[in-house]
Amino acid sequence: MGVKVTVLASFFVQQRMISNNASPTLEGLTFAYFSDGYDDGIKLSDDLNDFRSEFKSRSSKAMAELITASGNEGHPITCLVYNMLLSWAAALARDFNIACAPLWVQPAAIFDVYFHYFNGYEDEIRKLSSDNSSGWVELPGLPPLTRRDLPTYMLPPKSANPFALPAFKEQLETLDAESKKPTVLINTFDSLEEEALRAIEKYHLVAIGPLVPLAFLDGKDTSDTAFGCDFVQKSRDDVIGLD
């Protein structure tokens, strides 16, 4: 289609891609890397608040420089696709007056659950999440959900990841701040989640999946088995990889 794509990632992600032979060479696809201050990954002893602050500062600077440089070279960036929880990227896109859309890598139904949690159903979901009984909750556009159907970030102990729910809330607030109906790219396909994709009228949920390794699709590339979202560096138990 003639689209040129540049992937911006940290040096740690670059190292992981090289070690796993996961850096593809395709026409129109390039990679740019930056230091997030944790080039060897995040140790469990590191302060996550410090990491988040450093990552936001360094990655936003790297992204702004990339957008500016691409424009100066005659290849202006026209759309920014960002990880769902990097909500600051939307503000950066607005500053440069370019379109943007978050990428939600989970099913549409999970996105709907988070949306309804922060839009009128928090008490019902919290009651169900802390109850071991066989109850359920009914959310618009979704079948009745039991406790086992809820995202783990909503289940006790929520203190295991204190950043998750606030980060999701911040992302939804960022979408609500858009002047036009925001688009969210979802890792699913229409015939699988037709109702869930249309359960939230204020957003335009677009199915672009399934985004899965080739080994799980046609089996032709058996080496491609990683989803690229490993949170634990397997070779070292004290390092977390946010790739």
LUMDREN-536812 format. One line per 3 residues: number of its first residue (from 1); for each residue x, y, z of N, C-alpha, C. Coordinates in Angstrom, 1 decimal, padded with zeros to 4 digits. Layout:
N
NUM) X,Y,Z,X,Y,Z,X,Y,Z  ...
END
This chain:
243
1) 000.8,-001.2,000.0,000.0,000.0,000.0,000.8,001.3,000.0  002.2,001.1,000.0,003.0,002.3,000.0,003.2,003.0,001.3  002.7,002.4,002.4,002.8,003.0,003.7,004.2,002.7,004.3
4) 004.9,003.7,004.9,006.2,003.5,005.5,005.9,003.6,007.0  006.5,002.6,007.7,006.3,002.5,009.2,007.7,002.5,009.9  007.7,003.3,010.9,008.9,003.4,011.8,008.5,002.9,013.2
7) 009.2,002.0,013.7,008.9,001.5,015.1,010.0,002.1,016.0  009.5,002.8,017.0,010.4,003.4,018.0,010.3,002.6,019.3  011.5,002.2,019.7,011.6,001.3,020.9,012.9,001.6,021.7
10) 012.9,001.0,022.9,014.1,001.3,023.7,015.3,000.3,023.3  016.5,000.7,023.8,017.6,-000.2,023.5,017.5,-001.6,024.1  016.8,-001.7,025.2,016.5,-003.0,025.8,015.7,-003.9,024.9
13) 014.7,-003.3,024.3,013.9,-004.0,023.3,014.7,-004.4,022.1  015.6,-003.6,021.7,016.5,-003.9,020.6,017.3,-005.1,020.9  017.9,-005.1,022.1,018.7,-006.3,022.5,017.9,-007.6,022.5
16) 016.6,-007.5,023.0,015.8,-008.7,023.0,015.5,-009.2,021.6  015.2,-008.2,020.7,014.9,-008.6,019.4,016.1,-009.3,018.7  017.2,-008.7,018.9,018.4,-009.3,018.3,018.7,-010.7,018.8
19) 018.6,-010.8,020.1,018.9,-012.1,020.8,017.9,-013.2,020.4  016.7,-012.7,020.0,015.6,-013.7,019.6,015.5,-013.8,018.1  016.4,-013.1,017.4,016.3,-013.1,015.9,014.9,-012.6,015.5
22) 014.4,-011.6,016.2,013.0,-011.1,015.9,012.9,-009.8,015.3  014.0,-009.3,014.7,014.0,-008.0,014.0,013.8,-008.2,012.5  012.6,-008.1,012.0,012.3,-008.3,010.6,012.9,-007.3,009.7
25) 013.2,-007.7,008.4,013.7,-006.8,007.4,012.6,-006.8,006.3  011.8,-005.7,006.3,010.8,-005.6,005.3,010.8,-004.2,004.6  010.5,-004.2,003.4,010.4,-002.9,002.7,009.4,-002.0,003.3
28) 009.9,-000.8,003.6,009.0,000.2,004.2,008.9,000.2,005.7  009.7,-000.8,006.3,009.7,-000.9,007.8,011.1,-000.6,008.3  011.2,000.4,009.2,012.5,000.7,009.8,012.3,000.8,011.4
31) 013.4,000.8,012.1,013.4,000.8,013.5,014.3,001.9,014.0  013.8,002.6,015.0,014.6,003.6,015.7,014.6,003.3,017.2  015.7,003.6,017.8,015.9,003.2,019.2,016.4,004.3,020.1
34) 016.1,004.3,021.4,016.5,005.3,022.3,016.8,004.7,023.7  017.5,005.4,024.5,017.8,004.9,025.8,016.8,005.4,026.8  016.1,004.5,027.5,015.2,004.9,028.5,015.8,004.9,029.9
37) 017.1,004.8,030.0,017.8,004.9,031.2,018.0,003.5,031.9  017.3,002.5,031.3,017.4,001.1,031.8,017.7,000.2,030.7  018.9,000.4,030.1,019.2,-000.4,028.9,019.4,-001.9,029.1
40) 019.6,-002.3,030.4,019.7,-003.7,030.7,018.5,-004.2,031.3  017.4,-003.5,031.2,016.1,-003.9,031.8,015.9,-003.4,033.2  014.7,-003.6,033.7,014.3,-003.2,035.0,014.5,-004.3,036.0
43) 015.3,-004.1,037.1,015.4,-005.0,038.1,014.3,-004.9,039.1  013.9,-006.0,039.8,012.8,-006.0,040.7,013.1,-005.0,041.9  014.4,-004.7,042.1,014.7,-003.8,043.2,014.6,-002.4,042.8
46) 014.4,-002.1,041.5,014.3,-000.7,041.0,013.0,-000.1,041.4  013.0,001.2,041.5,011.8,002.0,041.8,011.0,002.1,040.5  009.8,001.5,040.4,009.0,001.6,039.2,008.5,003.0,039.0
49) 008.3,003.8,040.0,007.9,005.2,039.8,008.9,006.0,039.1  010.2,005.7,039.5,011.3,006.4,038.8,011.4,005.9,037.4  011.2,004.6,037.1,011.3,004.1,035.8,010.2,004.8,034.9
52) 009.0,004.8,035.4,007.9,005.4,034.6,008.2,006.9,034.2  008.7,007.6,035.2,009.0,009.0,035.0,010.1,009.2,033.9  011.2,008.3,034.1,012.3,008.4,033.2,011.9,008.0,031.8
55) 011.1,006.9,031.7,010.7,006.4,030.4,009.8,007.4,029.7  008.9,008.0,030.4,008.0,009.0,029.8,008.9,010.2,029.2  009.8,010.7,030.1,010.6,011.8,029.7,011.5,011.5,028.5
58) 012.2,010.4,028.5,013.1,010.1,027.4,012.4,009.6,026.2  011.3,008.9,026.3,010.6,008.4,025.1,009.9,009.5,024.4  009.3,010.4,025.1,008.6,011.6,024.5,009.6,012.4,023.8
61) 010.8,012.6,024.4,011.8,013.4,023.7,012.3,012.7,022.4  012.5,011.4,022.5,012.9,010.6,021.3,011.9,010.7,020.2  010.6,010.6,020.6,009.5,010.6,019.6,009.4,012.0,019.0
64) 009.5,013.0,019.7,009.5,014.4,019.2,010.6,014.6,018.2  011.8,014.1,018.5,013.0,014.3,017.6,012.8,013.5,016.4  012.2,012.3,016.5,011.9,011.5,015.3,010.9,012.1,014.4
67) 009.8,012.7,014.9,008.8,013.3,014.1,009.4,014.5,013.4  010.2,015.3,014.1,010.8,016.5,013.6,011.8,016.1,012.5  012.6,015.1,012.7,013.6,014.7,011.7,013.0,014.2,010.5
70) 011.9,013.4,010.6,011.2,012.8,009.5,010.6,013.9,008.6  010.1,014.9,009.3,009.5,016.0,008.5,010.6,016.8,007.8  011.7,017.0,008.4,012.8,017.8,007.8,013.4,017.0,006.6
73) 013.3,015.7,006.6,013.8,014.9,005.5,012.8,014.7,004.4  011.6,015.3,004.5,010.6,015.2,003.5,009.7,014.0,003.6  009.8,013.3,004.8,008.9,012.2,005.0,008.1,012.4,006.3
76) 007.1,013.4,006.2,006.4,013.7,007.4,005.6,012.5,008.0  005.6,012.4,009.3,004.8,011.3,009.9,003.3,011.8,010.0  002.4,011.0,009.5,001.0,011.4,009.4,000.1,010.7,010.5
79) 000.6,009.7,011.1,-000.2,009.0,012.1,000.7,008.3,013.2  000.4,008.4,014.4,001.1,007.9,015.5,000.3,006.8,016.2  000.7,005.5,016.1,000.1,004.4,016.8,000.9,004.1,018.1
82) 000.3,004.1,019.2,001.0,004.0,020.5,000.4,002.9,021.3  001.3,002.3,022.2,000.8,001.3,023.2,-000.3,001.9,024.0  -001.3,001.2,024.3,-002.5,001.7,025.0,-002.2,002.4,026.3
85) -001.2,002.1,027.0,-000.9,002.7,028.3,000.1,003.9,028.2  000.5,004.2,027.1,001.4,005.4,026.9,000.6,006.6,026.5  -000.3,007.0,027.4,-001.3,008.0,027.0,-000.7,009.4,026.7
88) 000.5,009.6,027.2,001.2,010.9,026.9,001.5,011.1,025.4  001.5,009.9,024.7,001.8,010.0,023.3,000.7,010.7,022.5  -000.5,010.6,023.0,-001.6,011.3,022.3,-001.5,012.8,022.4
91) -001.0,013.3,023.5,-000.8,014.7,023.7,000.4,015.2,022.8  001.4,014.4,022.6,002.5,014.7,021.8,002.0,014.8,020.3  001.1,013.9,019.9,000.6,013.9,018.6,-000.2,015.1,018.3
94) -001.0,015.6,019.3,-001.8,016.8,019.2,-000.8,018.0,019.0  000.3,018.0,019.7,001.2,019.1,019.6,001.8,019.2,018.2  001.9,018.1,017.5,002.5,018.1,016.2,001.4,018.0,015.1
97) 000.1,018.1,015.6,-001.0,018.1,014.7,-001.1,016.9,013.7  -000.8,015.7,014.3,-000.9,014.5,013.5,-001.9,013.5,014.2  -002.5,012.7,013.4,-003.5,011.7,013.9,-002.8,010.7,014.7
100) -003.6,010.1,015.7,-003.0,009.1,016.5,-004.1,008.1,016.9  -003.7,006.9,017.3,-004.6,005.9,017.8,-003.9,004.9,018.7  -004.5,004.6,019.9,-003.8,003.6,020.7,-004.1,002.2,020.2
103) -003.1,001.3,020.5,-003.2,-000.1,020.1,-003.5,-000.9,021.3  -004.7,-001.6,021.4,-005.1,-002.4,022.5,-004.8,-003.9,022.1  -003.9,-004.5,022.7,-003.5,-005.8,022.3,-004.3,-007.0,022.8
106) -005.3,-006.7,023.7,-006.2,-007.7,024.2,-007.5,-007.7,023.5  -008.4,-008.6,023.7,-009.7,-008.6,023.1,-010.5,-007.4,023.4  -011.5,-007.1,022.5,-012.4,-005.9,022.7,-013.2,-006.1,024.0
109) -013.6,-007.3,024.3,-014.4,-007.5,025.5,-013.7,-007.0,026.8  -012.3,-007.2,026.8,-011.6,-006.7,028.0,-011.5,-005.2,028.0  -011.4,-004.6,026.9,-011.4,-003.1,026.8,-012.7,-002.6,027.3
112) -013.8,-003.3,026.9,-015.2,-002.9,027.3,-015.3,-003.0,028.9  -014.7,-004.0,029.5,-014.8,-004.2,030.9,-014.2,-003.0,031.6  -013.0,-002.6,031.2,-012.3,-001.5,031.8,-013.1,-000.2,031.6
115) -013.6,000.0,030.4,-014.4,001.2,030.2,-015.6,001.3,031.1  -016.3,000.2,031.2,-017.5,000.2,032.1,-017.1,000.3,033.6  -016.0,-000.2,033.9,-015.5,-000.1,035.3,-015.4,001.4,035.7
118) -014.9,002.2,034.8,-014.8,003.7,035.1,-015.9,004.5,034.6  -017.0,003.9,034.2,-018.1,004.6,033.7,-019.5,004.0,034.2  -019.6,004.0,035.5,-020.8,003.6,036.1,-021.0,002.2,036.7
121) -020.0,001.3,036.5,-020.2,000.0,036.9,-019.1,-000.4,037.9  -018.3,000.5,038.5,-017.2,000.2,039.4,-017.7,-000.6,040.6  -018.8,-000.1,041.2,-019.3,-000.8,042.4,-019.7,-002.2,042.2
124) -020.4,-002.5,041.1,-020.8,-003.8,040.7,-019.6,-004.7,040.5  -018.7,-004.2,039.7,-017.5,-005.0,039.4,-016.6,-005.3,040.6  -016.5,-004.3,041.5,-015.7,-004.4,042.7,-016.3,-005.4,043.6
127) -017.6,-005.4,043.7,-018.3,-006.4,044.5,-018.1,-007.8,044.0  -018.2,-007.9,042.7,-018.0,-009.3,042.2,-016.6,-009.7,042.3  -015.6,-008.8,042.1,-014.2,-009.2,042.2,-013.8,-009.6,043.5
130) -014.5,-009.2,044.6,-014.1,-009.5,045.9,-015.0,-010.6,046.5  -015.8,-011.2,045.7,-016.7,-012.2,046.1,-016.4,-013.5,045.5  -016.3,-014.6,046.3,-016.0,-015.9,045.8,-017.2,-016.7,045.4
133) -018.4,-016.1,045.5,-019.6,-016.8,045.1,-019.8,-016.9,043.6  -020.9,-017.5,043.2,-021.1,-017.7,041.8,-021.9,-016.6,041.2  -021.8,-015.4,041.6,-022.5,-014.3,041.1,-022.0,-013.8,039.7
136) -022.6,-012.8,039.1,-022.2,-012.3,037.8,-022.6,-010.9,037.7  -022.0,-010.2,036.7,-022.3,-008.8,036.4,-022.7,-008.7,034.9  -023.7,-007.9,034.6,-024.1,-007.7,033.2,-023.6,-006.3,032.8
139) -022.8,-006.2,031.7,-022.3,-005.0,031.2,-022.8,-004.8,029.8  -023.1,-003.6,029.3,-023.6,-003.4,028.0,-022.8,-004.0,026.9  -023.4,-004.8,026.0,-022.7,-005.4,024.9,-021.9,-006.6,025.2
142) -022.0,-007.1,026.4,-021.2,-008.3,026.8,-022.2,-009.3,027.5  -021.8,-010.6,027.4,-022.6,-011.6,028.1,-022.4,-011.5,029.6  -023.2,-012.1,030.4,-023.0,-012.1,031.9,-021.6,-012.6,032.2
145) -020.9,-011.8,033.1,-019.5,-012.1,033.4,-019.4,-012.6,034.9  -018.7,-013.6,035.1,-018.4,-014.1,036.5,-017.0,-013.6,037.0  -016.7,-013.8,038.2,-015.4,-013.4,038.7,-014.2,-013.8,037.9
148) -014.3,-015.0,037.4,-013.1,-015.6,036.6,-013.0,-014.9,035.3  -014.0,-014.2,034.8,-014.0,-013.5,033.5,-013.3,-012.1,033.6  -013.2,-011.6,034.8,-012.6,-010.3,035.0,-011.1,-010.2,034.8
151) -010.6,-009.1,034.3,-009.1,-008.9,034.2,-008.5,-009.1,035.6  -007.3,-009.7,035.6,-006.7,-010.0,036.9,-006.4,-008.7,037.7  -006.2,-007.6,037.0,-005.9,-006.3,037.6,-007.0,-005.9,038.5
154) -008.2,-006.4,038.3,-009.4,-006.0,039.1,-009.6,-007.0,040.3  -008.8,-008.0,040.3,-009.0,-009.0,041.4,-008.0,-008.8,042.5  -008.4,-009.1,043.7,-007.4,-009.0,044.8,-006.2,-010.0,044.6
157) -005.0,-009.7,045.0,-004.7,-008.4,045.6,-004.3,-007.3,044.6  -005.1,-006.2,044.4,-004.8,-005.2,043.4,-003.5,-004.5,043.7  -003.0,-004.6,045.0,-001.7,-004.0,045.3,-000.6,-004.6,044.6
160) -000.8,-005.8,044.0,000.3,-006.5,043.3,000.8,-005.6,042.1  -000.1,-004.8,041.5,000.3,-003.9,040.5,-000.5,-002.6,040.7  -000.1,-001.7,041.5,-000.8,-000.5,041.9,-000.9,000.5,040.7
163) -000.2,000.3,039.6,-000.2,001.2,038.5,-001.2,000.9,037.5  -001.7,-000.3,037.4,-002.5,-000.8,036.3,-003.8,000.0,036.2  -004.7,-000.1,037.2,-006.0,000.6,037.0,-005.9,002.1,036.8
166) -005.0,002.8,037.6,-004.8,004.3,037.3,-004.4,004.5,035.9  -003.5,003.6,035.4,-003.0,003.8,034.0,-004.1,003.7,033.0  -005.0,002.7,033.2,-006.1,002.5,032.3,-007.1,003.7,032.4
169) -007.3,004.2,033.6,-008.2,005.3,033.7,-007.6,006.6,033.0  -006.3,006.8,033.1,-005.7,007.9,032.5,-005.8,007.8,031.0  -005.7,006.5,030.4,-005.8,006.3,029.0,-007.3,006.7,028.5
172) -008.3,006.3,029.3,-009.6,006.6,028.9,-009.9,008.1,029.0  -009.3,008.8,030.0,-009.5,010.2,030.1,-008.8,010.9,028.9  -007.7,010.3,028.4,-007.0,010.9,027.3,-007.9,010.8,026.0
175) -008.5,009.6,025.8,-009.4,009.4,024.7,-010.6,010.4,024.8  -011.1,010.6,026.0,-012.3,011.5,026.1,-011.9,012.9,025.8  -010.6,013.3,025.9,-010.2,014.6,025.7,-010.0,015.0,024.2
178) -010.2,013.9,023.3,-010.0,014.1,021.9,-011.2,015.0,021.4  -010.9,015.8,020.4,-012.0,016.7,019.8,-012.9,015.9,018.9  -012.4,014.8,018.3,-013.2,014.0,017.5,-013.4,012.6,018.1
181) -014.3,011.8,017.6,-014.5,010.5,018.1,-013.2,009.7,017.9  -012.6,009.3,019.0,-011.3,008.6,019.0,-011.4,007.2,018.4  -010.4,006.8,017.8,-010.2,005.5,017.2,-009.3,004.6,018.1
184) -009.7,003.4,018.4,-008.9,002.5,019.2,-008.7,001.2,018.3  -007.4,000.9,018.1,-007.1,-000.4,017.3,-007.1,-001.5,018.2  -007.9,-002.6,017.9,-008.1,-003.7,018.8,-007.5,-005.0,018.2
187) -006.9,-005.8,019.0,-006.4,-007.1,018.5,-007.5,-008.2,018.5  -008.3,-008.1,017.5,-009.4,-009.0,017.4,-009.9,-009.0,015.9  -011.0,-009.7,015.6,-011.6,-009.5,014.3,-013.1,-009.5,014.4
190) -013.7,-008.9,013.4,-015.1,-008.5,013.5,-016.0,-009.7,013.8  -015.9,-010.8,013.1,-016.8,-011.9,013.3,-016.7,-012.6,014.7  -015.5,-012.3,015.4,-015.3,-012.9,016.7,-016.0,-012.1,017.8
193) -015.9,-010.7,017.7,-016.4,-009.9,018.7,-017.3,-008.7,018.2  -018.2,-009.1,017.3,-019.0,-008.1,016.7,-019.7,-007.1,017.7  -020.4,-007.7,018.7,-021.1,-006.9,019.7,-020.1,-006.1,020.6
196) -019.1,-006.7,021.0,-018.1,-006.0,021.9,-017.5,-004.8,021.2  -017.2,-004.9,019.9,-016.6,-003.9,019.1,-017.6,-002.7,019.0  -018.8,-002.9,019.2,-019.8,-001.8,019.0,-020.5,-001.5,020.4
199) -020.0,-001.9,021.5,-020.6,-001.7,022.8,-020.4,-000.3,023.3  -019.4,000.4,022.8,-019.1,001.7,023.3,-019.3,002.7,022.2  -020.3,003.5,022.3,-020.7,004.4,021.2,-019.7,005.5,021.0
202) -019.1,006.0,022.1,-018.3,007.2,022.1,-016.9,006.9,021.5  -016.5,005.6,021.3,-015.2,005.3,020.7,-015.5,004.5,019.4  -014.5,004.6,018.5,-014.6,003.8,017.2,-013.5,002.7,017.4
205) -014.0,001.5,017.8,-013.1,000.4,018.0,-013.0,-000.4,016.6  -011.7,-000.5,016.2,-011.4,-001.0,014.9,-010.6,-002.3,015.1  -011.1,-003.4,014.6,-010.5,-004.7,014.7,-009.3,-004.8,013.6
208) -008.1,-005.1,014.1,-007.0,-005.2,013.2,-006.3,-006.6,013.4  -006.9,-007.5,014.1,-006.2,-008.7,014.4,-006.7,-009.9,013.5  -006.3,-011.1,013.9,-005.5,-011.4,015.1,-004.0,-011.1,015.0
211) -003.4,-010.5,016.0,-002.0,-010.2,016.0,-001.4,-011.3,016.8  -001.0,-012.4,016.2,-000.3,-013.5,016.8,000.9,-014.0,016.0  001.8,-014.7,016.6,003.0,-015.1,015.9,002.6,-016.0,014.7
214) 003.5,-016.0,013.7,003.2,-016.8,012.5,003.1,-018.3,012.8  003.8,-018.8,013.8,003.8,-020.2,014.2,002.4,-020.7,014.6  001.6,-019.7,015.1,000.2,-020.1,015.5,-000.8,-019.9,014.3
217) -000.3,-019.3,013.2,-001.2,-019.1,012.1,-001.1,-020.1,011.0  000.0,-020.1,010.3,000.2,-021.0,009.2,001.3,-022.1,009.4  002.0,-021.9,010.5,003.0,-022.8,010.9,004.3,-022.8,010.0
220) 004.3,-021.9,009.1,005.5,-021.9,008.2,006.8,-021.4,008.8  006.6,-020.5,009.8,007.8,-020.0,010.5,007.7,-020.5,011.9  008.3,-021.7,012.2,008.2,-022.2,013.6,009.0,-021.5,014.6
223) 010.0,-020.7,014.1,010.8,-019.9,015.0,010.1,-018.7,015.6  009.0,-018.3,014.9,008.3,-017.1,015.4,007.2,-017.5,016.3  007.6,-017.7,017.6,006.6,-018.1,018.6,006.4,-017.1,019.7
226) 007.1,-016.0,019.7,007.0,-015.0,020.8,006.0,-013.9,020.4  005.1,-013.5,021.4,004.2,-012.5,021.2,004.9,-011.1,021.3  006.1,-011.0,021.7,006.8,-009.8,021.9,006.3,-009.0,023.0
229) 005.7,-009.6,024.0,005.2,-008.8,025.2,005.6,-009.5,026.5  006.8,-010.2,026.5,007.2,-010.9,027.7,007.6,-009.8,028.7  007.0,-010.0,030.0,007.3,-009.1,031.0,008.4,-009.5,031.9
232) 008.9,-010.8,031.7,010.0,-011.3,032.6,011.1,-011.7,031.7  012.3,-011.2,031.9,013.5,-011.6,031.2,013.8,-013.0,031.6  013.7,-014.0,030.7,013.8,-015.4,031.1,015.2,-015.8,031.5
235) 016.2,-015.1,031.0,017.6,-015.5,031.3,018.0,-014.9,032.7  017.3,-013.9,033.2,017.6,-013.4,034.5,016.3,-013.1,035.2  016.1,-013.7,036.3,014.8,-013.6,037.1,014.7,-012.2,037.7
238) 015.7,-011.4,037.8,015.6,-010.1,038.5,015.4,-009.0,037.5  015.1,-009.3,036.2,014.9,-008.2,035.2,013.6,-008.3,034.6  012.9,-007.2,034.5,011.6,-007.2,033.8,011.7,-006.5,032.5
241) 011.2,-007.1,031.5,011.3,-006.5,030.1,009.9,-005.9,029.7  009.9,-004.6,029.6,008.6,-004.0,029.2,008.6,-003.8,027.7  008.7,-004.9,026.9,008.7,-004.8,025.5,007.4,-005.2,024.9
END
